[in-house]
Amino acid sequence: MTHQPDHLLQVRNLSKSFIGVKALDNVQLDLKKGEVHAIMGENGAGKSTFMKILIGLLTPDSGEIWLEGHSLKNVDVNETLKRGISMIHQEMLVVPELTVAQNIFLGREKTSWLPYWLDDAQTNSQAEEILQRMGVPISPTTLLKNLSVAEMQMVEIAKAISNNAKVIIMDEPTSAISDKEVAMLFKIIKDLQQQGVGILYISHKMDEIFKISDTITVLRDGQYIDTKAASELDTPTLISMMVGREITNLFPDIAPSSDEVVLSVKNLTRSGVFDDISFEVRKGEVLGLSGLMGAGRTEVARAIFGLDRYDSGEIYFHGQSVHINSPAEAIALGIGYVSEDRKGLGFIPALSIQENITLASLSKHAKSGWVQTQSEQTIATQMMQNLRIKATGANQKVSNLSGGNQQKVVIAKVLQARPEVIILDEPTRGIDIGAKFEIYKLIHELSAQGITVIMISSELPEILGLSHRILVLSQGRQTALLTRDEATQDVIMKYAMP
């Protein structure tokens, strides 16, 4: 392979199979110094396998990888780190009981002149220097467990920088951080570019990709599709490259809602979390809850569903005052909830699709204390067809599904209880554009069937494209209730800002 002087990383004809199934086939990549190169594709396109090969976690079956003209053949993770490739994983690899500084230099601890003694002063000093350079106001002596998810993400970036990385792979780096922290991350990326660091960037957020990327490479079903300058692409073209077909009308026309009020919230307050929240939702309406991270959106939803207590205020269901003390009471009433943390709270990975779907409604599939497997399978198969869940069968483990299909299983579980109101908290977080389109169609279908949807989303195009009305929260207070005609991205952000 001929080395280009301005190229950091060159990949040619990379292939990898698992038990005869090709995960990657003939993949190509060129990463230049100071370039942000986005790797795009649906879940299952091969992005994760590709990144694992680049950092030495997997060995390719064939192909070549060159870093600054030197072959990376048969190297492990330690060797790729030494040579200058770091990765910030979507699932963060941190040690909660250690300090920020100790996490940054984990595996590369600073030692004193005494044998086997760690030099904490030097570790803290160097960590503080890196954090200050990044503009991140975190003390190096703080324990990781006392940080927010967003702050932990910044520590992971600091770890990569401390390694003097030439190439940094960022896998969904903004999936759990606020808009303010996203802006900080983008500033850090710009600084890294100026230093000649190359960034491989993976994200499902289209607006982000076009804002930060210089170049975009698309993978589909393990195949290399194309590489183009970001300036040559637009969203519809990129989506078409990713899914292999044109997706028109990403957001379906919303069905009109009725005038019948199903759920009302009056002056709902939880001290120090949210204050004086009042709204009502109608049959078949999609009410969008918008606001910056920490605005109180999820906390309001959890209080309505009985997961958290509230201090004062009232909830009315079909005009009747109700006090919901537990999720079981909410479900019995006719309210369903899909958590933003689908892996932690939405499903049990080791169980099958049918076991997860019927988990919240087992009494419907039991006789004399015994679960009727055939009944479970019938319902699960029906729900898989209705929600277009792609799997080998109802007995497949949910852990083996793509993120989009896992989300559909969680929604199917909630729908099994036949709710009149369903709360969807970040329903498309971490799933690809094709799966998002399926979730959007599902929300439209639920609305058309007369099911009331309360949707929390950090993606403004989603809020604008799917909602009949939009409730905006800021620092625990509601600041606006907008009609579809009144709402724009600028208007929502004006009301969302502190």
C-alpha positions in Angstrom: 0.0 0.0 0.0 1.3 3.4 -0.9 1.4 5.7 2.1 0.0 9.2 1.6 1.9 11.7 3.9 -1.3 13.5 5.0 -3.1 10.2 5.9 -3.2 8.9 9.4 -5.1 5.7 8.8 -5.5 3.7 5.7 -7.8 0.6 5.5 -8.0 -1.7 2.4 -10.2 -4.7 1.7 -11.0 -5.4 5.3 -13.2 -8.5 5.8 -14.5 -10.4 8.9 -16.8 -13.4 9.3 -18.5 -15.0 12.3 -19.5 -18.6 12.0 -19.7 -18.3 8.2 -21.7 -15.0 8.3 -19.9 -12.0 6.9 -19.9 -9.0 9.3 -17.6 -7.0 7.1 -16.8 -7.4 3.4 -14.1 -5.5 1.6 -14.3 -2.3 3.7 -12.2 0.7 2.7 -11.3 3.9 4.7 -8.9 6.8 4.6 -8.5 9.1 7.6 -6.5 12.3 7.1 -4.7 14.4 9.8 -7.1 16.8 11.4 -10.2 15.3 9.8 -13.5 14.3 11.3 -14.6 11.2 9.4 -18.1 9.9 10.2 -18.9 6.2 9.9 -22.6 5.8 9.1 -24.9 2.9 8.8 -27.9 1.2 10.4 -27.6 -1.1 13.4 -26.0 -4.3 12.1 -24.2 -2.5 9.3 -20.8 -3.6 10.7 -19.7 -0.3 12.4 -19.0 -2.0 15.8 -17.1 -4.9 14.2 -15.0 -2.4 12.1 -14.1 -0.3 15.2 -13.2 -3.4 17.3 -10.8 -4.4 14.5 -9.2 -1.0 14.4 -8.5 -1.0 18.2 -7.2 -4.6 18.2 -10.2 -6.3 20.0 -10.8 -8.4 16.9 -8.5 -9.8 14.2 -9.7 -9.4 10.6 -9.9 -12.4 8.2 -8.3 -10.4 5.5 -7.3 -6.9 4.5 -4.8 -4.3 5.6 -4.7 -1.5 8.2 -1.9 1.1 8.1 -1.2 3.8 10.7 1.1 6.6 9.4 2.5 4.1 6.9 3.1 1.3 9.4 1.1 -2.0 9.3 -1.2 -2.8 12.2 -1.2 -6.5 11.4 -1.7 -8.9 14.4 -1.7 -6.2 17.1 -3.7 -6.2 20.3 -5.4 -3.4 22.2 -2.3 -2.5 24.2 -0.3 -2.2 21.0 -2.9 0.0 19.2 -3.0 2.3 22.3 0.8 2.6 22.3 0.7 3.4 18.6 -1.9 6.1 19.0 -5.5 4.8 18.5 -8.0 5.4 21.3 -11.7 4.7 21.5 -14.4 6.4 23.5 -17.1 3.7 23.9 -20.8 4.3 24.0 -20.9 2.1 27.0 -18.3 3.9 29.1 -15.4 1.9 30.6 -14.9 3.6 33.9 -14.1 2.5 37.5 -16.6 4.3 39.7 -14.6 3.9 43.0 -11.5 5.5 41.5 -10.9 9.3 41.1 -11.1 11.2 37.9 -7.3 11.3 37.7 -6.9 7.6 38.4 -9.4 6.8 35.7 -7.6 9.0 33.1 -4.3 7.2 33.7 -5.7 3.8 34.4 -3.2 1.2 33.2 -0.5 4.0 32.8 -0.1 5.0 36.4 2.5 7.5 37.4 5.1 6.1 39.8 7.4 7.8 42.2 11.1 7.2 42.7 10.3 4.6 45.3 9.6 1.1 43.9 5.9 0.2 43.6 4.7 3.6 44.9 2.2 5.6 42.9 2.8 9.3 42.5 -0.7 10.7 43.2 0.5 14.3 43.1 1.9 13.9 39.5 -1.2 12.0 38.4 -3.5 14.7 39.8 -1.4 17.5 38.3 -1.3 16.1 34.8 -5.0 15.2 34.9 -5.9 18.8 36.0 -3.7 20.2 33.1 -5.6 18.1 30.6 -9.1 19.0 32.0 -8.2 22.7 32.0 -7.0 22.5 28.4 -10.4 20.9 27.6 -12.2 23.6 29.5 -13.9 21.0 31.7 -14.5 22.2 35.3 -14.0 18.9 37.1 -11.6 18.2 40.0 -9.1 15.4 39.3 -9.7 14.1 42.9 -13.4 13.6 42.5 -14.6 10.0 42.6 -16.1 8.9 39.2 -19.3 7.7 41.0 -20.1 11.3 42.0 -20.1 12.6 38.4 -23.0 12.8 36.0 -23.0 10.7 32.9 -22.1 13.7 30.8 -19.1 14.5 33.1 -18.0 10.8 32.9 -18.0 11.2 29.1 -15.7 14.1 29.4 -13.3 12.1 31.5 -13.3 9.4 28.8 -12.3 12.0 26.3 -9.6 13.3 28.7 -8.3 9.7 28.9 -7.9 9.5 25.1 -6.2 12.9 25.0 -3.8 11.8 27.8 -2.7 8.9 25.7 -1.5 11.4 23.0 -3.8 9.7 20.6 -3.3 10.3 16.8 -6.7 8.7 16.1 -9.7 8.9 18.4 -12.8 6.8 17.7 -15.9 8.3 19.2 -18.9 6.0 19.4 -22.2 7.9 20.0 -20.4 10.4 22.2 -23.4 12.7 22.6 -26.1 10.1 23.4 -26.2 11.0 27.1 -25.0 14.6 27.3 -26.8 17.9 27.2 -26.8 20.5 24.4 -24.4 22.7 26.4 -22.0 19.7 26.8 -22.4 18.8 23.1 -21.2 22.3 22.3 -18.2 21.8 24.6 -17.4 18.4 23.0 -17.5 20.0 19.5 -15.1 22.7 20.7 -12.7 20.0 22.0 -13.0 18.2 18.7 -12.1 21.4 16.8 -9.0 21.8 19.1 -8.0 18.2 18.4 -8.3 18.8 14.7 -6.0 21.8 14.9 -3.4 19.5 16.6 -3.7 17.1 13.6 -5.7 14.4 15.5 -8.0 12.4 13.3 -11.5 11.6 14.6 -13.7 8.6 13.5 -17.2 9.7 14.6 -20.2 7.4 14.9 -23.6 8.9 15.6 -27.3 8.4 14.6 -28.0 12.1 14.9 -28.1 13.5 11.3 -27.8 17.2 12.3 -24.7 16.4 14.4 -23.1 14.5 11.5 -23.5 17.4 9.1 -22.3 19.9 11.7 -19.1 18.2 12.7 -18.0 15.9 9.9 -15.6 16.6 7.0 -16.1 13.2 5.3 -18.7 10.5 5.6 -18.3 6.7 4.9 -21.4 4.6 4.7 -21.6 0.9 5.5 -24.6 -1.3 4.8 -25.0 -5.0 5.8 -21.2 -5.2 6.3 -20.5 -3.8 2.8 -18.6 -0.6 2.0 -21.0 1.6 0.1 -19.2 4.9 -0.5 -17.2 7.8 0.9 -18.1 11.4 0.2 -17.4 14.8 1.5 -20.1 15.9 3.9 -20.7 19.0 1.8 -21.7 16.8 -1.1 -24.5 15.1 0.8 -27.9 16.0 2.3 -30.0 14.1 4.7 -32.3 12.3 2.2 -29.3 11.2 0.1 -27.4 9.9 3.2 -30.4 8.0 4.5 -30.9 6.4 1.1 -27.2 5.3 1.1 -27.6 3.8 4.6 -30.9 1.9 4.2 -30.6 1.1 0.5 -33.9 2.7 -0.4 -35.4 6.2 -0.4 -37.3 7.2 2.7 -39.8 9.9 1.9 -41.8 11.8 4.5 -39.6 10.7 7.5 -42.4 12.0 9.8 -45.8 10.7 8.8 -48.8 13.0 8.6 -50.2 13.2 12.2 -53.8 12.0 12.7 -56.1 14.6 14.3 -56.8 14.1 18.0 -60.3 14.2 19.6 -61.4 16.8 22.1 -61.8 14.2 24.8 -59.4 14.8 27.7 -57.9 11.6 29.0 -55.2 12.7 31.4 -54.8 16.0 33.3 -52.0 17.2 35.5 -52.6 20.1 37.9 -49.9 22.0 39.7 -47.7 18.9 40.1 -44.7 19.6 42.3 -41.7 17.7 43.6 -39.5 19.9 45.8 -36.2 20.7 44.1 -37.0 18.7 40.9 -40.0 20.2 39.2 -42.6 22.8 40.2 -46.2 23.7 39.3 -46.6 21.5 36.2 -50.0 21.7 34.6 -51.2 20.2 31.3 -53.8 17.9 29.7 -53.7 15.5 26.9 -56.5 14.3 24.7 -57.5 11.0 23.1 -55.2 10.2 20.2 -52.9 13.3 20.9 -49.1 13.2 20.8 -47.9 15.7 23.4 -44.2 16.4 23.0 -42.1 17.2 26.1 -39.1 19.2 25.2 -36.3 20.9 27.2 -32.6 20.6 27.9 -31.1 17.7 29.9 -32.0 18.2 33.5 -35.2 20.2 32.8 -37.3 17.7 34.6 -39.0 16.0 31.7 -38.3 12.4 32.8 -38.9 13.2 36.4 -42.5 14.4 35.6 -43.1 11.3 33.6 -41.9 9.0 36.4 -44.1 10.8 38.9 -47.2 10.3 36.7 -46.4 6.6 36.3 -45.9 6.1 40.1 -42.2 5.5 40.0 -41.4 8.6 42.1 -43.5 10.4 44.7 -44.6 14.0 44.2 -45.2 16.5 47.0 -48.3 18.3 45.8 -50.6 18.6 42.9 -53.3 16.4 41.3 -53.6 13.9 38.5 -56.9 13.3 36.8 -57.7 10.3 34.6 -60.9 10.8 32.6 -61.9 13.6 35.0 -61.5 11.4 38.1 -58.8 12.4 40.7 -56.3 9.6 41.1 -53.2 9.1 43.2 -50.8 6.7 41.6 -48.5 5.1 44.2 -46.8 2.5 42.0 -46.3 1.4 38.3 -48.7 -1.5 39.0 -51.5 1.0 39.8 -50.6 3.1 36.7 -50.8 0.0 34.4 -54.1 -1.1 36.0 -55.4 2.4 35.4 -54.4 2.4 31.7 -51.0 4.2 31.6 -47.9 2.6 30.1 -44.3 3.8 30.3 -41.3 3.1 28.1 -38.1 4.2 29.9 -35.2 6.1 28.3 -32.9 3.3 29.7 -34.2 0.4 27.7 -31.2 -1.8 28.6 -31.4 -1.1 32.3 -35.1 -0.9 32.8 -36.9 -1.9 29.6 -36.2 -5.6 29.1 -34.3 -8.6 30.5 -31.5 -9.5 28.0 -31.2 -13.1 28.9 -35.0 -13.8 28.2 -36.5 -14.4 24.8 -38.7 -12.0 22.9 -41.9 -13.7 23.9 -40.9 -13.8 27.6 -40.1 -10.1 27.5 -43.3 -9.1 25.6 -45.6 -11.0 28.1 -43.6 -10.1 31.2 -46.0 -7.3 32.4 -49.1 -9.3 31.6 -48.2 -12.9 32.7 -51.6 -13.3 34.4 -53.2 -13.3 31.0 -51.1 -16.3 30.0 -51.3 -18.3 33.1 -53.6 -21.2 34.2 -53.6 -22.6 37.7 -50.4 -20.9 38.4 -48.6 -22.2 35.3 -47.6 -20.0 32.4 -49.1 -21.3 29.1 -46.1 -21.2 26.7 -48.3 -21.6 23.6 -50.4 -18.6 24.6 -47.3 -16.5 25.1 -45.9 -17.5 21.7 -49.2 -16.7 19.9 -49.3 -13.2 21.4 -45.6 -12.6 20.9 -45.7 -13.7 17.2 -48.7 -11.4 16.7 -47.0 -8.4 18.3 -43.8 -9.1 16.3 -45.8 -8.9 13.1 -47.8 -5.8 14.2 -44.6 -3.9 15.2 -42.4 -5.3 12.4 -39.9 -6.8 14.8 -37.1 -8.4 12.8 -35.9 -11.6 14.5 -35.4 -15.3 13.8 -38.4 -16.1 15.9 -40.2 -15.4 19.2 -37.7 -17.5 21.1 -34.7 -15.4 20.1 -33.0 -13.6 23.0 -33.6 -9.9 23.1 -29.9 -9.3 23.7 -29.2 -10.5 20.2 -31.5 -7.9 18.5 -30.6 -4.5 17.1 -31.3 -1.5 19.2 -34.3 -0.6 17.2 -35.8 -4.0 17.5 -35.1 -4.1 21.2 -37.0 -0.8 21.5 -40.0 -2.4 19.7 -40.0 -5.3 22.1 -40.2 -2.9 25.0 -43.1 -1.0 23.4 -44.8 -4.4 22.6 -44.5 -5.3 26.3 -46.2 -2.0 27.3 -48.9 -2.4 24.6 -49.8 -5.8 25.9 -51.4 -4.1 28.9 -53.7 -2.2 26.4 -52.9 1.3 27.8 -55.0 4.4 26.9 -51.9 6.6 27.6 -48.4 5.6 26.8 -45.3 7.6 27.9 -42.3 7.3 25.5 -39.1 8.6 27.0 -36.4 9.1 24.3 -38.0 6.4 22.1 -35.3 6.6 19.4 -32.2 7.2 21.5 -29.2 5.2 20.0 -31.1 3.6 17.1 -30.4 4.1 13.4 -32.4 6.1 11.0 -34.3 3.1 9.4 -35.4 2.0 12.9 -36.3 5.5 13.8 -38.6 5.7 10.8 -40.3 2.5 12.0 -40.8 4.0 15.5 -42.2 7.2 14.0 -44.8 5.1 12.0 -45.7 3.2 15.1 -46.3 6.4 17.1 -48.5 7.6 14.2 -50.4 4.3 14.3 -50.9 4.5 18.0 -52.3 8.0 17.7 -54.6 7.0 14.9 -55.9 4.2 17.1 -56.9 6.7 19.7 -54.0 6.0 22.1 -52.7 9.1 23.8 -48.9 9.5 23.6 -46.6 11.6 25.8 -43.3 11.7 24.0 -40.1 13.0 25.6 -37.3 13.6 23.1 -34.1 15.6 23.0 -34.2 15.7 19.1 -36.1 18.8 18.1 -37.0 17.5 14.5 -38.6 14.5 16.2 -40.6 16.7 18.6 -41.7 19.1 15.8 -42.5 16.3 13.3 -44.6 14.1 15.5 -46.4 16.3 18.1 -49.8 17.9 18.1 -48.7 20.2 20.9 -45.4 20.8 22.7 -44.8 21.4 26.4 -41.4 23.0 27.1 -39.7 22.7 30.5 -36.7 24.6 31.8 -35.1 24.0 35.1 -38.1 22.1 36.5 -40.7 24.7 35.4 -42.9 24.7 32.4 -42.2 27.8 30.2 -44.5 27.2 27.2 -47.3 25.0 25.8 -47.1 25.4 22.0 -49.4 24.4 19.2 -47.9 22.7 16.1 -48.2 26.0 14.2 -46.5 28.1 16.9 -43.5 25.7 17.3 -40.2 26.1 15.6 -36.7 25.0 16.7 -35.8 28.6 17.6 -39.0 29.1 19.6 -38.6 25.9 21.5 -34.9 26.7 22.3 -35.9 30.2 23.5 -38.3 28.7 26.1 -35.9 25.8 26.9 -32.9 28.0 27.8 -32.5 28.8 31.6 
